[in-house]
Amino acid sequence: MNLFKLDLKKSNLDGQTSIRKKINKKGPKIQFWLTNSTNGQPLLGTRRVNDIPELYTKKGNSRRWTLAWQGVKGDYFSPQLVDQTTNSMFVITNHKSDKKQLRRYDLKKNQFTNVLFEHSRYDVLNAILSADKAQVIGVSYLLNGHIEQHYFNQTSAVSQAINKQKSQVNLIYLNGSSDGKIALFEESSSNDPGKIIFYNHNTQQFEHLITLKPWLEGAELAKTQVLKVKTEDNTTIDAFVTTPNGTSKHKLPLIVIPHGGPIGVSDLRYYSPEIQVLVNAGYSTLQVNYRGSMGYGKLIKQKGMQQWGNGIENDIEAALSTALKAYPQLDEERVCIIGGSYGGYSAIFSLIRSPHLYKCGASFAGVTDLALLFQRSAVENDDLVKAQLREIVGDPDTQQQKLFQTSPVYRANEITKPLFLAHGTDDVIVDIEHAFRLRFAMKAHNIPVSWSIMEGVGHGFDTTIQAHNYYSKLLNFLDKHLKAEKLKSYSLKLE
């Protein structure tokens, strides 16, 4: 990444980005810069080479950037702030630890010093900076599907404001004055799309400024509950259950929704249009932060590697079993599994490996042929991406049999439950060829499949119309096979 100093008063910005005006003329290609908050001067730079983090600094007025520190493969290393008074920086890293911690790094000695914050179960997500960007005042991390903010000074105005409301709502600090006497927060939850709140420390009052999705005001959105799940290796993972508001004389059908990724992604316990659409239609939902999910440390992440159709699905099934026991109102005879991307793969493969658990399945943009993932030009022409994909999926050269065994397209004859297959024509992440191959294989075995080619759709939905088209077809499919009973309904836009 090239670095330039721009004079915004001049109309011609292009002329200020010529090679001769590069600030980082001497040194390697830096991917991330940390600058002085007052004058914008670069203080340090980082990059990753073959998944190894590197830190670059320069001395005094020198223009040469030199390697100051190098981690090991897979290390996370994210500088947050330079403290020029102590010639040190705050960095989030998991170097020599399982969880991501907030640490101080001595820029003069080029070594880590003390750990400022760590959590026994969750990674630190980021540092919270003061309004003037001069201090690190706290950290955030995931806790039971919510972003938790911890402040080092528990007597500060911001900390007191959050503690005052913590028992009632989930507040996230956005910005405020340097003395903390006035601040902006976001208030949100699984059944509240969010509000922007103004806080005045002098009056101790919170004032509602903005409703983020005003068209949902008055809608009785369903609340998501946390479910702790013990896996086969005695690891505790988080799952989330949402049930419709109201009461029913009958048991409720359940939709299991594995998230995409599978590595480095997590479901959170905030407002989700997909969850609310399904719950509004009468379905309960189960989301699972299976092995490999973001925010739980290196070990959990590593356990998810090359576990397509195996350990990940074991975790999902453990969560399903736990949910059915914890929520007796759920109908174990009416369970469907749906998802997108990896979640779509999981939905399809779960029908193959555990047809006794599911009445139907649905996939959007799902992977069906693991070896085919390596034939995209973005993978074939990038050795680093190819190596990362091998680590996550498996090696098509040395593990061909394993990839075939865990690819739905080669086991299409084992799909015995109804399947809805949807894919966008413009998907550049998981090519629509995956859907075509599975459909062809199922037709070859005279197995019916509900099918939807979505013109102009990529690996997700760019417009409300695209989302509406998909969910309309999905709900028709689910209604046909699960027959949900609407308890309470409301008009819900998918924006």
N, C-alpha and C positions, 0 to 999 in steps of 0.2 A: 504494500500500500504506500503510494507516494504521499508526501506531506508538503503542503504549500502554505504560505502566509498570504491571505487575501486582504486587499483594501476594498471594503464594501462600498466606499464612496465613489470608486471608479466604476464606470459603466461597463468597461471591457474586462470581464473576469477571465476569459479564455487566454488573454495575453499574460495573465499572471500565473498560469499553470504550465509554462514551458519547462523542459527538462533542466535548463540552466538555473531555474529559480527553485528547484527542489531544496527543501531544508535537509532532507535525509540523503544527500548525495553519497556520503561515505558510510558504507555499512550494508547489511543484508536487507532483504525485503521484509519490512515489519508489517504485521497484520493488525495490531492494536496499539494505539498510543494513549498514554496518560499525560495530560497537560496541566500546567499551572492554572488554577481556577481564576486568577486575576488578570494574567496577561496572555494566556493561551500558549505559552512556550512549552514544547514537549519536554517532559521530564524523564520518561522511560518508554520503552516499547517492548512488546512481546510477540512471539509467533510460535507456531507449532510446525515441527519438521518430523514427518513420519510418526505423528501422534506423540511427539516429545516436546514439552513446553520449554521455551527459551526466553530469558530476560536479557534485554540490552539496555545499557546506560552509557552516558558519556561524561567526561570530566571537564568541569569548568566551561570555558568557551570553545572547547574542541568541537569540531563538526563530525568527528568519527564516533560511530556507535559500536561498542564492543560487547561481546558476550560476557555477562556478569554471573549468570546462573543457568544451569540446565537440569531439568528434572528427569524422570524416567518415563517410559512409555505408559500412556494412560493417565498420567497425573493431570489433575485439574489445577489450573493456576490462573487466577483472575485478580489483577491489581485493582484496588478500589480507590485509594487516595494516598498521595505522598505527603508526609509530614516533614516539611523542609526545616523545621526548627530542630528536629532530632535526626535528620537525614535518614529517615526510615519510611516504610510504606505499610499500609494495611492491605492484606491480600487474602482472598478466599482460596483455599487449597486443600487437597487431600493427600499431599505429599507425605508419605510415611504414616498415613492414618487411613482408617476405613471411611470415616465421614468427612465431609468438607467442613473445615474450621475457618474461623477468622483469626489470622495470625499477623504478627508484626515481623517485618523483614528489615534487617539492618543493611542499608544501601552502601555503607562504607566498608563493612566487613563482608558483605555479600553472603549473609547467612540468616536463617530464621532465628528469631528470639522467642518470645513468649506466645502462648495460645491465649487469645483474648476471649473467645467464646467457642464452645462446642456443645453439641447435643448428643446424648447417648444413642438416640435412635434415628435422628433425621439430619440430613445435610443442611448446612447454612446456605441459603439461596443468594443473598446479597447483603451488602452493608447499607445501613440507613445513614445518609449524610445530613449534616445541619443545613439550614436554609442558605448559608453563605458558602456551602461546599468546602468548608475549612476543617470540619471535624467529622469523625465517625461517631455517631451517637447511639447506634444500636445495630441489630441484625434482624433478618427475617428468615423463617424456615417454615416448612409445612408441618402442621400438627392436625391429625384427624381430618385431613382434606381441606383445611383452612390455612391461609397464610398467617402465621403468628409473628408478631413483632415484639422483640425484647429490647428494652432500653437500658443502657448502662447506668444512667442516672435516674433512679426511680422517683426522685423528688422533682424532676423537671416538669415543666408545664405540659409538654406533650405526653409524657408518661402518665401524669395524673389524669389527663383528659381520657386517655385510653382505658386506664384502670377504672375510671368512674363509670364507663359504659360497657366494660368487657362482659359483665354478666348478662347483658341484655342483647347486644349486637356485636358483630365482627367489624371493627374499625381498622382501616389501613391509612396510615399517615401519608399524605401526598406532598404537602409543602407548607411553609409557614414563615413567620418572621424569625429573625436571628435570635431573639430572646424567647421565642416559643409562646409568646402571649396571645398570638392569633395563629390559627392553623386551619388547613383544609384536610378533611378526611373523606375516604370513601367508605360508605356503609353498605354491606351487601351480604347475602346468604343464599342458600339453595332456593328459597322461596321469595327472594327479593332481588330483582335484577340490579339494584344499586341506586344509591343517592350520593350526591356530593354535600358534605356537611361542613359548615363554618363554625369554628370554636373560638370563643372569646374567654381567655383565662381570667380576666378581671371580673367578669360577671358570672363565670362558671356556666355559661349557657351555650347550648348547641343550636344552630340554626340551619334548617333545611334549605339548601340553595337550588339544587337541580335534581330532578328525577331522571335517571338515565334511559328508561324505557317507559315513557308516560302512557303509552297505549295499553300497558298492562296494569295500570293502577286499578284497583278494585277486583282484579282477578285473584281467586283463591288458589294460589300456586301451592303445590305439594312440597313438603319438607323432606330433605334427605337425611337419613340416619347413618351413623358409623357402625360398622360391623367388624369386629376383630376376628381374624381367621387363623387357625393353626394349620400349617401345611404339613405334608408328609415328612419333611425333615425338621419339624418342630419350629419352623420360623413363623413369626407372627406378621401377617400382612393386613393391609386395610382394604375393606370393601365398603360399598355404599348402597343402601337400600332405600328406594323411594316408593311409597304406596299412595294410591289415590285418596283424596279427602273423602269423607263420608263413610257410611257403613254399608255392608252388603250381606245378604242372606247366604251368599255362595262364596266359595274360595276364589281367590284372585289369580288370574293367569300372570306368569312372570316372564319378563324379557331379560335375558342375560346379555350384557353389552361389553365385550372385551374392547379395550382401547387400542388405538393404532400404535405404531412404533416398530417392533415391540420394546426396543431399548431406549431409555431416556425420555419416556413420556409417562405422564400420570393423569389419572382422573382427579378432579378436585370437587369439593362440596360447595360449589357455587351455582348460581342460576345457569341452567343448561336448556336451550330451546328444545333439543331432542328429547331430553328426559321429560320435560313438561308436556310436550306433544303426546308422547306415549302414555303418560299417566292420565292426561286429560281424556284419552280414549279408553281408559279403564284398565290399563296394564300397570303392574308393579314392575320395577326395574332393579337390576343388580349390576353394579360396576365393580371391577376388581383391579386393584393395583398389584398385579402378579409380579413374580420375580423378573427383574430387568427394569422395573418402573423407576422413574426419576425421584430423587429426593431421599433415598433410603441407604445410601452408602455404596462403596465399591463391591462388597461381597454380594449384596442383593442384585446389583447390576450384573456382576459376573455370572451369577447363577442363571441368568436369563439367556446367556449366549448359547446359540445353537440349540435352543430348546423349543423350536417350532414343532408343534404337534406332540410335544412330550411334557417336559416339566412345567411349561407355562399353562398348558391345558390341565395338568394335574392341579395347579393352584386354583384355576377357575372352577374346577369341579369340587374342590375342597370348599370354596366359597359358596357354591350352590348348595352343597350339603349342609353347611353351617346356617345359611339363610333359611332353608326350609325348616330346620329345627327351631331357629330363633323366632320365626314368623309363621305360626301355625295357620294363619289366614291365607298363605300362599298355596297354590294348587300344584303339587308335584306332577300331576298328570297333564298340565298345560304349561309347559315351559318351552320357550323358543329362544334361540341364540342368534343375535344379529351383530353386525359391526362393519367398519370401513377400514380399508387398507389391511394392516395385520389383523384387525378385528374381523374383517371379512374372511380372511384366510381361516382364522380360528373358528368362525361360525361354520364354514364348510367342513373343515377337518373334524370338528366335534361331532358332526352328523355321521362321519365315517367311523371314528373311534369309539363313540359312546351314544349310539342311536337310542339306547334305552332311556337316556336322560332327557332327550329333546323331542318335541312334537314337530318342530320345523326349524328352518334356519334361513337367514337372509344375509347377503353380502353386497356391499357397495365398494367398488374398486379393490376387490380382494385379490390377493396373490393365489394362483392355483398351480403354478409350476415354479418351484424354487430355482431350478437351474436357469430358467428364462430370465430371472432377475439380472444375471450377469451378462446378458446379451444387449443391454442398452448401451448406446454409444457413450453416455455419460459415465458408465462403469468401465467399458472396454478401453477408453482413452485416458483413464485416470488411475494410476497404480495405487494411490492412497485410498481412493473410494473403493476400489476392488478389494484391497486388503481389509478394509473395515467391513465390507459386506461379507467377506469370507469369515471374519471373526463372529459376526452376528448370525449368519445363516448356516455356514458350512462351506467347505471347499468343493466345487463341482468337479475338480480334477481328481481329488483323492477320496472324496466322500460321496461319490455319485450314487451309490446304492441307497445311502441314507437319505439323500435329497429326493430320490425317486419315491422312497417309501413314505415320506412325509409330504408329498405333493398330491393334492386332491385330484389333479388331472389323470394321474396314473392309477388311481383307485376309485374312479368314478362309478364303477360297477357296484361299489359298496354303499353308495348313497341311496338310502331307502326311505328317507323322510322328505317331505316337500321342501323345495329350495327356491328362493327368489334371488335372482342374479341380476345386478344392475351395474353398469359401467359407463363411464364417460368417454366419448370419442377423442377428447383432447387431453387425456391423462398421460403425462410424460413421466410420472413416477412409477406407476404400475400400468403398463401398456394394456389396452383393451384386448390384445391378443390373449391375455390370461383368461378372460371371460369366454372368448370364442373357442379356445381349446377345450375348456371344461364343458361348454355346451355341446360341442361336437362329440366329445367322449361320452357324455350322458345319452345323447341321441343314438350313438352307436350301440348302446346297451338298452335302448328303448325305455330310458328313464326320463320322465317328464320334468321340465324345469320352467318356472316362471321367469320371464326374460324381459329386460328393458335396456335398450341402447339409448344413452342420453346424449343427444347431439350438442356439441359445443361445451360440454361439461368436462372439467379437468379432474384433479384428484380431490376435489371438494366442491362446494357450491359457492359461486361468486354472487349469485342473485337470489332474492327471495323466491322468484318464480321457479328457479332450478330446484331449490329445497322443497317447495310446495309440490312440484311434480313428483319428486322422489317419495316424499312421505305420504302422499295420497295413494300411490301404488303400494307402498309398504303397508300402510294401515289396512288397505283392502285385503292384502295377502294375510296379514295377521288375523283379521276378523274372520276370514274364511276358515282358518285352522285353529284359532284359539277362542273365538267368540267371546270377547270381553263385554262386560256389563258396565255401561257408563254410570258412575255414581253421581258426579257433579261435573258439569262442563262449562267452558267459557270460550269466548272467541279469542284465539291465540294466533298472533302473527309470528312468522318464523324469522323475523329480523334480528 
